[in-house]
Amino acid sequence: MELIYTAIGLFATAALIGLYMLSLVLQKKPVPKGAAITHGLLAAAALVLLIVDMVQAGADTVQIVILFIITALGGVILFVRDLTGRSLPKGLAVVHGLLAVTGFIFLLVYTFGN
């Protein structure tokens, strides 16, 4: 269960960086590469920990993991578009953030709602 707490902390930190980046995307300002890389690495590490916890502890978090994987795919699309110099679709950035927040809320309810 300790892994899930670490995952929550990493997801929360990634979310704060994500909010910062979303504010830049909505203002059509460039997103710093360091922020994007840090955000992605933190979220990926959290997802790995969540998967490990699910496998080791038999946690019933499959739906949450799937939601975070879908969210991650949107993040990868945004990151690749940014790296290739293409514009970042505001809609995709917002949906990516909303999916992440939804997954995070489900994770918190699962963890602390018992």
PyMOL commands that set and color helices and strands:
alter all, ss='L'
color gray80, all
select helices_A, chain A and resi 2-26+33-57+62-83+90-112
alter helices_A, ss='H'
color red, helices_A
deselect
rebuild
show_as cartoon
